[in-house]
Amino acid sequence: MAELPKRTLGGTGFEATILGYGAMEVRGAPAGPPISDGEAEKVLNAVLDAGINLIDTSIDYGRSEELIGRYIAHRRSEYFLASKCGCVPGAGMGAEHIHTAENIRAGVESSLRLMKTDYLDAVQFHRSITRREFEELGALDSALKLKREGKVRFIGVSGTLPNLDQQIGLGVFDVFQIPYSALQRDHENVIARASKAGAGILIRGGVARGAPSDWQSRSYYMVSSATMRQRWENARLDDLLGGMDRMEFMLRFTLTNPDLDTTIVGTRDPAHLRQNIEAALKGPLPEDLMREAIRRLDQAGSRSEQ
């Protein structure tokens, strides 16, 4: 299989594959489907064997960090490792985040221990908080101190509007992880602003599982499943597929955006991983198809003023 293209992750200088791996999918029960240790070992190594060189995880993602440490710590030189902070170790998904200096440090040190590494390539604040919240209890200073100590190489935010412009303006964040897909283009302009400011751009939700049948009873980064389905149908995107399946269309639409550096896609199935890679290797959508898709999606409301 051909090598995945790479893009420079902003000012970090790291050459990231355009497809990153979202390790939330190996979190296991109760937050996700059960996964055996053998299944986790297989998919994590398949990610690296396929040449993907960026892995995104979080304290919140169940056993994800533990399994990364257990099964691919010996391959640490092969991947850029990004985790999150603000989460409370052991609390699990949905728990309240705490933005104190002490909790930021405790979270990073827990991640280092679980993933059996001396450093995180990036730690990202897992909530898109305000400048006041970054500063009032020392959370940002703590992250910057961890960076000076070498425990973290770069810091970032898993950000959303309306706080993203303020976060960009602080001038201290190396990377931003931002939701974006054909059906959720609200952050399109701010992604461009963050990239122009020199930050690395990691996209999350870029596939949104790829098919309306997968959107039932789910929301994607503040957009309801009903809205996602309605946008797809109103834009008549099925008419534009031309032999593609919906997942391929969604992924290639996202990758066509010149301002992103990598898009994070998760799976617990090596076969699905191969399908994602094959779709990414087909490259951006043709210009005429992209123009028509954007025209239809604009009419369907996938982008608002930013």
N, C-alpha and C positions, 0 to 999 in steps of 0.2 A: 504494500500500500504506500502511496506517495506520502511525503512529509507534509504535515499541516503548515500553512503559512504562519509567519510570526509578525507581530507588530511591537514596536518599542513602547513599553509601559510608562509613558510620560517621562518625567525626570528621573525615574528610578534607573533608567538605562537598560532594564531587563528586557530581553527579547521573548515575549510571551506568545505561545501558540494562540491563534485566534479562538480556539475552543479550550476553555478551562473546565475543570471538573468540580462540580458542587457536591461535596461529601455529606450534605444533609441526608442524602438518600441511603446512607449506611447507618443512620442513627438508631434504627431498630425500634422495637416496642418499648414503651406504649405510645410514643409520639408518632411512630411510623409502622410500616409492616415489619413483622419479624424477619430477621436476617441472621443466618448462621455465621459463625466465624469463618468457615470455609468459603461461603459465598462472598463475604467481605474481602477476604484475602484475594480471591480470584478477580473481583472487579477492580480493586485498587491496583493490583499489579497489571491488569489489562490496560488501565489508564496510562500507566507509565510505559508499558510495552508499545502502546500506540503512538508514543511521542508527545502526549499532552504533558506540558511542563508547569502548569499552575493548578494548585489544589486549594479550594476555598472551604473552610469549615468554621465551626463555632463551638464555644463552650456549651451553648444551648442545644447542640445537635446530638443529644443522647450519648451513644458510645462512639461517635465518629472520631473524636480525637484519640481515644484509647485504641481503636482499631488501626488508625493511621500509624500510631507509634508501634503497635505490635507487628504490623505486616509490611510496612514500607519504610520504616526508619532507617533500615540498612541501605536504602536507595536515596537518602536525603539529598545528595548532590544533584539529583535529577529533576527536582521540582522546586518552584517558588511556593512557599507555604504561607497562606494567609488565614488568620483566624480573627476572632472578634473580642471585644472587651466591653465592660459595662455589665455583662452577664454575671450571674452569681454561680460559681462552681457548684455543681450538684443540684441546682434548683430546677433545671429542665426548661423546655420550651414553654413560653407563656408566662414565665415568672417575671416579677418586676425587676427591672435593671437598676443598679445602684452606681451612681457616678461620683464616687469618692476616690481620693488618691489611693487609699488602702485597697479598695476593691479592684481598681484597675491593675495594680501590681499583683494582687492575689490571683486574679484571672490569668494574667500572662504567665506567671510562674507555674500555675496549674497546667496550662496548655503546654509549656515547655516540658514539664515532667511527663505528662501523658503521651506526648508525641515524641519523646526521647530525643530531643534536639536541644542545642545550646542557644538557638535564636529562632525567632519568627521573621520571615521576610517582611510581612506586614501584619500589623494589628489594626483592626478597623472598629471604631465605635459602632456598636450594633444598633443604636438608635440615632435618629436624625435630630439631635438635640440643639438647643440654642447656645449662643456664645456664653450667656450667663451660666447655663448648666455645665458647659465645659469648664468654666473657670471658678465657680463659686466654692466648690469643694475639692479643687485641686486635681480633677480628672485629667485635664489636658497636660498640666505640668508633670503629672505622674507618667503619662505616656511618653512625653518628650524626654524625661529622665531615663526611662527604660531604653529609649533610642540611643541616648548618649552612652549608656552602659553597654550597648551592643547586644542586648537581649531582644531588641526589635530593630530591624533595619529601616523600616518605613512605617508611617502611621497614616491612617485614613478614616473615612466615615462611610458607613452604609447609609447614604443620604437620600432624602426626598425633599421636594418643595413643601413648604415655603422656605425652609432653612438653608437650602443648598447655596444660594448666592452669598449669604452671610458666612458660611463655612469656607467657600472659595476665597472670600475676602480676607479671612484670617491669615492666609498665606503660609500655613504650617502643614497642610495635609498633602501627602505625596500621591495618594490614590483616593478615588471615590468609586463606590459601588452603587450603581443607580439602576432602577427598574426601567426597562424599555422593551417594547416589542411593536409589531405592526398594529396591534390592537390597543396599545397604551403608549402613545407618543407624547404625553404631556411634558416629559423631561427632555425632549429633543433639543431645544435651544440651550438649556442649561448644561447639557452634556457637551455641547460645542463650546460653551464658555469655560467650563472646567478644563477641557482639553487644551484650549487656547492659553489658559493660565499655566499650563505645564504639568497638570496632574495626569496620572495614569487612570484610564477609565475601564472599570470592570462592569459589565452589564449583567444584571440578574433578571430572570423572567423573560428572557429573549425568545423562548419557544412557547411558553405558556401551555406546555404539553401538546401543543400542535393541532388539536382537534376539538371542535365543539363538544363532542361526546365526553371529553375529559374535563369539561368545565363545570359539570354539575356539582352544586353545593360547595363551590370553592370560590375564593376571591384571589386575585393576583395583584398584590401591592395596591390595595385600596380600590380596586375595580371589581365589581361583582361579576359572578359567572354569567348572570343574565345579560349584563352590559356587554361582556366580551362576545357572547353569542350573537347579540343583536348587531354589534358592529361588524362582525364577520358576515352575517347574512345581508345587512344593508349595503355593504360594499360589494356584494356578489363576488367574493374572492374565489369561490369555487370555479368561476368562469375563467380565471386567469391561471389555473394550476398547470395546464398543458402537460399532464403526465406526472407532475410532482405530487407527492402526498402533502397533506397540510403541514406536517412537521417540517418537511424540507423547505416549504415556502416560508414558514415563519422564521426558521433559523437563517436562511439565506437573506431574507429581508433585513434581519437584524445585522448580519455581518456586512451588508452593503453600506451601512452607515460608516463614513470615513473617520468619525471622531471617536469610535470605540477602539479599545486595544484588544480586549478578549471578552467573550461572552461565556458565562458560567452555566453549564448544563449538567444536571445530575441524573444518574440512573444507577440502579442496582443490578442491571442485567447486561452482561458483556455483549450480547447480540444487539441490544439497543444502543450501546456505546458505539459499536461498529457502524450502525446506521447513521448516528449523529456525525461521525467522522466522514463517512461517505458523502453526506449532504454538504458538510462544510467544505470538502475538497472540490465541490462543483463551483465554488466561488460565488461572487456577488450575483444578484439577479441581473438580467440584461437591462440596459438603461431604459428602453421603451416600456418594458414590463414594470419596472420600478416606478416610472412616471405615472403610468396608468393606475397602479396600485395605490400610490400616494393620493392621486386625484380622488379616487373612490373612497379611500379611508378618510380624507379630509371632510368629504361630504357626510360620512357616517359618524363623524365626531371623535375620531381616535386621537385628535390633537387639539389642545385648548391653548389659549393665550398664556404665555409664560413670562 
